Amino acid sequence: MSSTSPVPAVVLAAGHGTRMKSRLAKVLHPVCGRPMVARAALALLRAGCAPVVVVVGHQADAVAAAVRALGDPRIQVAVQAEQRGTGDAVAAAEGDWAAGEGPFVVVPGDVALLVPETVTRLLAAHAAAAGPVTFLTSRPADPAGYGRVVRDGAGSVERIVEAKDATPEERRIGEVNAGVYAFERSFVFGAGGALAALRPDNAQGELYLTDVVAEARRRGLRVAALEHGDARELAGVNDRAELAAAEAALYARTADRWMREGVTVRVPSLAWVEPEVELSPDVVVEPGAAIRGNTTVGTGAWIGPGALLADCAIGEGASIGPGCVLTRVTVEEGATLLPYTVAHGVHEKDPAATTEGDRVVVGPGARIGPLAHLRPASRLGAGVHVGNFVEVKNVVIGRGSKANHLAYLGDGSIGEECNVGAGVIFCNYDGFQKQRTVIEDGAFVGSDSQLVAPVVVGRGAYVGSGSTITRNVPPGSLSIARARQVDLQGRADQMRSRRLARQAAADRAAEEAAARGEGRKG
C-alpha cells in the first residue's frame, strides 16, 4: 500500500463471545501475552493501515483500554451501542476516514494469528480485481460454524451464507468466509451504500456484513474471493480449546522464527517465547522456559528449564538457572501472568510496568539461580552471582558481587566485589515506609545477618555472622553485633535428667490410671 495514502481498517470487537463461558469479553482473552483484539490491531498497524478503528460494545471500556495500551496514535475507538450484527458494527465505525474513494479493510477481533503480509496480499488482490469487494476464504478441516462461500456454475461468488442460515447442502461446502475483507468506501457508506441496503432477514435477526457480497452481485458488480492456504492463520477463537490452539500455533511460529535466526530452542513445544521478545544468536532456551513481554536476551545467554522472564534485559553470556522468576510487575490475585493483568473485568497493560526503571536487568556473564527471584528494579552488573532461594527487589548489585544462598535483598545497593552470606536479610520495612540498605565496594556480610535499614556497610567492612546491624559500619571495620556466647558446664546433663524424670513420672501416672480403669472408654 502507498505510504502517502494509508488504507483505513476496522476491527470488529463489540461482541460478547458467549462460547468462551467467561466473565471477560472474548477479545480480551490473551494470546501469548496480548489480548487477541490487540494482536489483530497490531497486524493491521504493521501492515501500514491508518486509522485502525476498533468497534467496541460489550465491556467497551476494557476493550478500548486493551488496544490503546499499544500506544499507537493510529488507533481509534468507535462504540456500537447495541450489538445488531457485523454490518451495523461497520456502520458504527464510520467517520471522516470513510469519505471519498479508496479501499478499507475489515477484520474480526479474534484473528490473533493474522500477519501483516496477508493484509498486504489482500489489498493487492483487491486493486487487481477492480471491484467493490474482495475477501479471504479458506478450507479448514472442520468448517462447522463458518459462513459458506456459494459460487455459481462459472465459479464466481454469488453470496456468503452464515452457518445458522445454511441449508444441509450448503453446509457441505468446504470453502468458508474468513471474515477478512477489503471494501471500496464509496460502495459501502453513504445514503446509497451497501450498508443502507442491509436487512435483518436471517436466523439471528441481525444486519450481516456478509450480505454486502450479495448486494454487490445484485448491482451487477464483481466480487473477488482470494483463497488463503493457511486456514489456521485466519481461524477465529470462540472457546477455550480454540484459544489454546491459537496460542500453541503462535508460540510455534515464534520459536521457528528464532531458531532460523541462530537461537537454540531445545524442545520448541515446551518453550513459551512471546512474539515481542528479542533473542540474540546462540541463546539457548531450555524446556519449560517462559520468556514474555518486553524481554531482550543477549548473545550466548542460557535460559534454564522452568525459568520465567518477563520484561527483563539479560546480558551476553548470562545464565538463568532452573526455576528462576525475573519480573518487573508483581502478579497479584486475579491476575494472569505478565505483562497483562485481569482485574474487575479489565484487561490492560499493568500501570506498574510502564517505567523502564522497573525493568529487571542482568549484566553480562551474570549467573542467576537456580530458584532465584528477581523482582522490579533489580539491576545486576557483570559477573554477579545470585543463587538459590535469593530474592532481590529494587537493588543495584555491582560487578562481581555474590549472594549465593537464601537471602532477601530489598531496597538498596550493593557495590562491586562484595559477598553476601547465606540467610542475610535487608530489613527494609519499618511498618510505615521502605528504607534503603547500602553495602559499599568490597564489603563482606556474614551469614544469618540482619541489616536494619537505613544502614550503610562501609567500603571493605566485614560484618560477622549472626549479627543484627542497626548502625552504620565504618569502612574497613569489623562489626559483630550479637550476644556473647556463654557456656555453662554440666548444665546440659542436668536439664536432660530433669526432663527424663518428668517423662518417667508421667508414664507411671498413665499406667496407674489404666490399672484403675480410668482410661477405659465407656
C-alpha positions in Angstrom: 0.0 0.0 0.0 1.1 3.5 -0.7 3.0 5.3 2.1 1.3 8.5 1.2 -2.3 7.1 1.4 -2.6 4.6 4.1 -5.6 2.3 4.0 -8.1 2.6 6.9 -9.1 -0.6 8.8 -11.9 -1.7 11.0 -11.6 -4.3 13.8 -14.9 -5.8 14.9 -14.7 -6.3 18.6 -18.1 -5.5 20.1 -19.4 -9.0 20.8 -19.6 -10.9 24.0 -18.3 -14.3 22.8 -20.6 -16.5 24.9 -18.9 -19.7 23.9 -15.9 -18.7 25.9 -18.1 -19.0 29.1 -16.2 -16.2 30.7 -16.9 -13.0 32.6 -14.3 -11.5 30.3 -15.2 -10.4 26.8 -13.8 -12.9 24.3 -11.5 -10.5 22.5 -9.8 -9.6 25.8 -8.5 -13.1 26.4 -4.8 -13.1 25.9 -3.0 -15.0 23.1 0.7 -15.2 24.0 0.6 -12.3 26.4 -1.6 -9.8 24.5 -5.4 -9.6 24.2 -6.4 -11.2 20.9 -8.0 -7.9 19.8 -4.7 -6.2 20.3 -3.0 -8.8 18.2 -5.5 -8.3 15.4 -5.0 -4.5 15.6 -1.2 -4.9 15.7 -1.2 -6.8 12.4 -3.1 -4.0 10.7 -0.8 -1.4 12.1 2.3 -3.3 11.0 0.7 -3.5 7.5 0.6 0.3 7.5 -3.1 0.7 7.9 -4.4 4.0 9.4 -6.6 4.7 11.1 -7.3 1.4 12.7 -10.8 1.8 14.1 -11.8 -0.8 16.8 -15.5 -1.2 17.2 -16.3 -1.9 20.9 -19.6 -2.8 22.6 -19.5 -5.4 25.3 -17.1 -4.3 28.1 -16.4 -1.3 25.8 -14.0 0.5 28.3 -11.9 -2.6 28.8 -11.6 -3.4 25.1 -10.7 0.2 24.3 -8.1 0.2 27.0 -6.6 -3.0 25.6 -6.0 -1.5 22.2 -4.9 1.9 23.4 -2.3 0.1 25.5 -0.5 -0.5 22.2 0.4 3.2 22.4 -0.1 3.9 18.7 -1.9 7.2 17.7 -3.3 5.5 14.6 -5.7 3.5 16.9 -9.3 4.9 17.1 -12.3 3.5 19.0 -15.9 3.5 17.9 -18.8 2.3 20.0 -21.6 0.0 18.8 -24.2 0.8 21.5 -26.4 -2.1 20.6 -25.0 -5.3 19.1 -27.1 -5.6 15.9 -24.7 -7.5 13.8 -21.5 -7.1 11.9 -23.0 -4.8 9.3 -24.2 -2.5 12.0 -20.7 -2.6 13.6 -19.1 -1.4 10.4 -21.7 1.4 10.2 -20.7 2.4 13.8 -17.1 2.7 12.7 -17.9 5.3 10.0 -16.1 8.6 10.5 -14.2 11.2 8.5 -11.9 8.5 7.1 -14.9 6.8 5.3 -15.5 9.8 2.9 -14.1 9.7 -0.6 -12.6 6.9 -2.7 -10.3 4.1 -1.9 -10.4 0.8 0.0 -10.7 -0.1 3.6 -10.1 -3.4 5.4 -12.4 -5.2 7.9 -11.1 -8.0 10.2 -12.7 -9.8 13.2 -11.3 -9.0 16.6 -10.4 -12.7 17.2 -7.9 -13.3 14.4 -4.9 -13.3 16.7 -2.7 -15.1 14.2 -3.2 -12.7 11.3 0.1 -11.4 9.8 0.7 -8.1 8.0 1.7 -9.8 4.8 -1.7 -11.3 4.5 -3.3 -7.9 4.7 -0.9 -6.6 2.1 -1.7 -9.5 -0.2 -5.5 -8.9 0.2 -5.1 -5.3 -0.8 -3.0 -6.2 -3.8 -5.7 -8.6 -4.9 -8.4 -6.0 -4.4 -6.6 -3.5 -6.5 -6.1 -6.1 -9.3 -9.8 -7.1 -9.2 -11.1 -3.6 -9.6 -14.3 -4.4 -7.8 -16.0 -3.1 -4.7 -15.5 -6.2 -2.5 -12.6 -8.7 -2.1 -12.5 -11.1 0.8 -10.4 -14.0 2.0 -11.6 -17.6 2.1 -10.1 -20.8 3.5 -10.8 -24.5 3.7 -10.4 -25.6 7.3 -10.5 -29.3 8.3 -13.8 -28.6 10.2 -15.9 -25.8 8.6 -18.6 -26.0 11.3 -19.7 -22.6 12.4 -18.2 -20.7 9.4 -20.2 -18.9 6.7 -20.0 -20.8 3.4 -19.0 -19.3 0.1 -21.6 -20.0 -2.5 -20.4 -19.8 -6.1 -22.3 -20.1 -9.4 -21.7 -22.5 -12.2 -18.9 -20.4 -13.6 -17.1 -20.3 -10.2 -18.0 -16.7 -9.4 -19.0 -15.7 -5.9 -22.8 -15.3 -5.5 -23.1 -14.8 -1.8 -22.0 -15.9 1.6 -24.4 -17.8 3.7 -24.0 -17.9 7.5 -23.8 -21.3 9.1 -27.1 -20.8 11.0 -28.9 -19.9 7.8 -27.3 -22.5 5.6 -29.2 -25.5 4.1 -27.8 -29.0 4.6 -26.4 -28.9 1.1 -24.7 -25.5 1.7 -23.2 -26.8 4.9 -21.3 -29.4 2.8 -19.4 -26.6 1.1 -15.8 -26.7 2.3 -14.8 -23.1 1.3 -15.6 -20.7 4.1 -15.6 -17.0 4.7 -12.6 -15.9 6.8 -14.2 -12.6 7.7 -11.3 -10.5 6.4 -12.4 -8.1 3.7 -11.3 -5.2 1.5 -14.2 -2.9 0.5 -14.4 0.3 -1.5 -15.6 3.1 0.8 -17.9 4.7 -1.8 -19.7 1.4 -2.3 -20.2 0.7 1.4 -21.0 4.0 3.0 -23.4 6.8 2.3 -27.2 7.0 1.6 -26.9 4.8 -1.4 -24.2 2.5 0.1 -24.5 -1.2 0.6 -24.8 -0.9 4.4 -28.0 1.1 3.9 -29.5 -1.9 1.9 -28.9 -4.5 4.7 -31.9 -6.1 6.3 -32.2 -8.4 9.3 -33.9 -11.1 7.4 -32.0 -14.1 8.9 -31.9 -16.5 11.8 -30.1 -14.0 14.0 -32.3 -11.0 13.2 -29.1 -9.0 12.6 -27.5 -6.9 9.9 -24.9 -9.2 8.3 -21.8 -7.7 6.7 -21.7 -10.9 4.6 -24.9 -9.7 2.8 -22.8 -6.9 1.2 -21.4 -9.6 -1.1 -24.9 -10.4 -2.4 -25.7 -6.7 -2.7 -22.7 -6.2 -4.9 -23.9 -9.1 -7.2 -27.4 -7.7 -7.2 -26.0 -4.4 -8.6 -24.0 -6.3 -11.2 -20.6 -5.7 -9.7 -17.8 -8.1 -9.4 -16.9 -9.8 -6.1 -13.4 -11.3 -5.7 -12.6 -14.1 -3.3 -8.9 -14.9 -2.5 -8.4 -18.4 -1.1 -5.7 -18.3 1.7 -3.8 -21.5 2.1 -3.2 -21.2 5.9 -6.6 -21.8 7.4 -5.1 -21.7 10.9 -3.9 -18.1 10.5 -7.4 -16.9 9.7 -9.3 -19.1 12.2 -11.2 -17.2 14.8 -11.2 -18.0 18.6 -14.6 -19.0 20.0 -13.8 -21.2 23.0 -11.0 -22.2 25.3 -9.9 -25.1 23.1 -9.5 -22.8 20.1 -7.7 -20.3 22.4 -5.2 -22.9 23.4 -4.8 -23.9 19.7 -4.1 -20.3 18.7 -1.6 -19.8 21.5 0.2 -23.1 20.5 0.4 -22.0 16.9 1.7 -18.6 17.7 4.3 -20.0 20.1 5.4 -22.5 17.5 5.6 -19.7 14.8 7.8 -17.6 17.1 10.1 -20.5 18.1 10.6 -21.4 14.4 11.5 -17.8 13.6 14.1 -17.6 16.3 15.6 -21.0 15.5 16.2 -19.8 12.0 18.0 -16.7 13.5 20.5 -18.8 15.4 18.7 -19.5 18.7 18.7 -23.0 20.2 15.2 -23.9 21.5 15.7 -27.4 22.9 12.1 -28.5 22.7 10.0 -26.0 20.8 6.7 -27.3 22.0 7.8 -26.9 25.6 9.2 -23.3 25.4 6.9 -20.3 25.5 8.6 -17.3 23.9 6.2 -14.4 23.2 6.4 -12.6 19.8 7.6 -9.3 21.4 10.7 -10.9 22.9 14.0 -10.2 21.3 16.6 -13.0 21.3 20.2 -12.9 20.0 22.3 -15.7 18.3 23.5 -18.6 20.4 20.9 -18.0 23.1 19.8 -21.4 24.5 16.2 -21.8 25.7 15.6 -25.0 27.7 12.3 -26.9 28.1 9.7 -25.2 30.3 11.1 -21.7 30.0 8.6 -18.8 29.5 10.0 -15.6 28.1 7.4 -12.8 28.0 6.7 -9.2 27.3 9.5 -6.7 26.6 12.4 -9.0 27.2 15.7 -8.9 25.5 18.3 -11.7 25.8 21.9 -11.2 24.8 24.2 -13.4 22.7 25.1 -16.7 24.3 22.8 -16.5 27.3 21.3 -19.6 28.8 17.7 -19.7 30.0 17.2 -22.8 32.1 14.3 -25.2 32.5 11.2 -23.7 34.1 12.5 -20.1 34.2 10.0 -17.3 33.9 11.3 -14.0 32.4 9.0 -11.0 31.9 10.1 -7.5 30.9 13.8 -8.2 31.5 17.1 -7.4 29.9 19.5 -10.3 30.0 23.2 -9.6 29.1 25.5 -11.6 26.9 26.6 -14.9 28.3 24.4 -14.7 31.4 22.9 -17.8 32.9 19.4 -18.0 34.3 19.1 -21.2 36.2 16.1 -23.6 36.5 13.0 -22.3 38.2 14.1 -18.7 38.4 11.5 -15.9 38.2 12.5 -12.5 36.9 9.7 -9.9 36.5 9.1 -6.2 36.8 5.5 -6.5 37.7 4.1 -8.2 40.8 1.5 -10.8 40.0 -1.5 -10.2 42.3 -4.6 -12.2 43.0 -6.9 -12.4 40.0 -4.1 -11.6 37.5 -2.7 -13.5 34.6 1.0 -13.9 34.1 2.8 -10.9 32.8 2.7 -8.4 31.2 -1.1 -8.0 31.3 -3.5 -8.3 34.3 -7.2 -9.0 34.6 -9.0 -7.2 37.4 -12.6 -6.3 37.7 -13.2 -7.3 34.1 -10.5 -5.0 32.7 -7.5 -6.4 30.8 -4.9 -3.9 30.0 -1.2 -3.2 30.4 -0.4 -3.0 34.0 0.4 0.6 35.1 3.2 -0.8 37.3 5.0 -1.9 34.2 5.2 1.4 32.4 8.6 2.8 33.6 11.9 1.5 32.3 13.4 1.9 35.7 11.3 -1.0 37.0 12.8 -3.4 34.5 15.0 -6.3 35.7 18.5 -6.1 34.2 21.0 -8.9 34.4 24.5 -8.0 33.3 26.9 -9.9 31.0 28.2 -13.2 32.4 26.0 -13.0 35.5 24.8 -16.3 37.0 21.3 -16.5 38.5 19.7 -19.4 40.4 18.5 -22.0 40.5 15.3 -20.9 42.1 16.1 -17.2 42.5 13.5 -14.4 42.4 14.4 -11.1 40.9 11.6 -8.5 41.3 11.1 -5.0 39.9 14.0 -2.6 39.6 16.6 -5.3 40.3 19.8 -4.4 38.3 22.7 -6.7 38.4 26.1 -5.9 37.0 28.6 -8.0 35.0 29.6 -11.3 36.6 27.2 -11.1 39.6 26.1 -14.3 41.2 22.6 -14.6 42.8 22.0 -18.2 43.9 19.3 -20.5 45.1 16.4 -19.0 47.1 17.7 -15.5 46.9 15.1 -12.8 46.4 16.2 -9.4 45.1 13.9 -6.3 44.8 14.8 -2.8 43.9 18.5 -3.4 44.5 21.5 -2.5 42.3 24.3 -5.1 42.6 27.8 -4.1 41.4 30.2 -6.1 39.2 31.4 -9.4 40.6 29.4 -9.4 43.8 27.8 -12.6 45.1 24.7 -13.6 47.1 24.6 -17.3 46.6 22.2 -18.7 49.2 18.9 -18.0 51.0 18.9 -14.2 51.2 16.4 -11.4 50.9 17.8 -8.2 49.4 15.2 -5.4 49.1 15.6 -1.7 48.5 19.2 -0.7 48.4 22.5 -1.1 46.6 25.5 -3.5 46.8 28.8 -2.3 45.5 31.4 -4.2 43.4 33.2 -7.4 44.6 31.0 -7.8 47.7 30.0 -11.1 49.4 26.6 -11.5 51.0 26.3 -14.7 53.0 23.6 -17.2 53.4 20.5 -16.1 55.2 21.2 -12.4 55.1 18.1 -10.1 55.3 17.7 -6.5 54.3 15.1 -5.4 56.9 13.7 -2.7 54.7 10.2 -2.0 56.1 9.6 -0.3 59.4 5.9 -0.7 59.3 5.3 2.7 57.6 7.8 3.1 54.8 10.6 1.3 52.9 14.2 2.2 53.9 17.4 1.6 52.0 20.5 -0.5 52.8 23.8 0.3 51.2 26.8 -2.1 51.1 29.9 -0.5 49.6 32.6 -2.0 47.4 34.5 -4.9 48.8 32.4 -5.4 51.9 31.6 -8.8 53.4 28.4 -9.6 55.2 28.5 -12.9 57.1 25.7 -15.5 57.1 22.5 -15.1 59.0 23.0 -11.3 59.5 20.2 -8.8 59.5 20.8 -5.3 58.2 18.1 -2.9 59.7 17.6 -0.1 57.2 18.5 2.7 56.8 22.1 1.5 57.2 25.4 1.6 55.4 28.1 -1.0 55.5 31.2 0.9 54.5 33.8 0.0 51.9 35.8 -3.1 52.7 34.0 -3.6 56.0 33.3 -7.0 57.5 30.1 -8.0 59.3 30.4 -11.1 61.5 27.9 -13.9 61.0 24.7 -13.8 63.0 24.9 -10.0 63.5 22.0 -7.6 63.7 23.3 -4.3 62.3 21.4 -1.2 63.3 24.1 1.5 62.9 26.4 2.3 60.0 29.5 0.2 59.8 32.6 2.4 59.1 34.8 1.5 56.1 37.3 -1.2 56.9 35.7 -2.1 60.2 34.8 -5.5 61.6 31.3 -5.3 63.1 30.0 -8.0 65.4 26.5 -7.4 66.8 25.4 -10.5 68.7 25.2 -11.6 72.3 28.4 -13.0 73.9 28.4 -16.9 74.0 28.0 -18.3 77.5 29.0 -22.0 78.2 27.5 -23.4 81.5 29.5 -26.5 82.3 27.3 -29.6 83.1 24.1 -27.7 82.6 23.0 -29.9 79.7 23.2 -33.1 81.7 21.1 -31.5 84.5 18.4 -30.4 82.0 18.4 -33.8 80.4 18.0 -35.6 83.8 15.1 -33.4 84.9 13.2 -33.9 81.6 13.7 -37.7 81.8 12.4 -37.7 85.4 9.3 -35.8 84.4 8.6 -38.1 81.5 9.0 -41.2 83.7 6.6 -39.7 86.3 4.0 -39.1 83.5 4.4 -42.6 82.2 3.8 -44.1 85.7 0.7 -42.0 86.3 -0.7 -43.2 83.0 -0.1 -46.8 83.9 -1.8 -46.4 87.3 -4.8 -44.7 85.7 -5.1 -47.5 83.2 -5.0 -50.1 86.0 -7.9 -48.4 87.8 -9.8 -48.4 84.5 -9.9 -44.7 84.2 -8.5 -44.9 80.7 -11.3 -47.3 79.6 -13.8 -45.7 77.2 -17.4 -46.2 78.1 
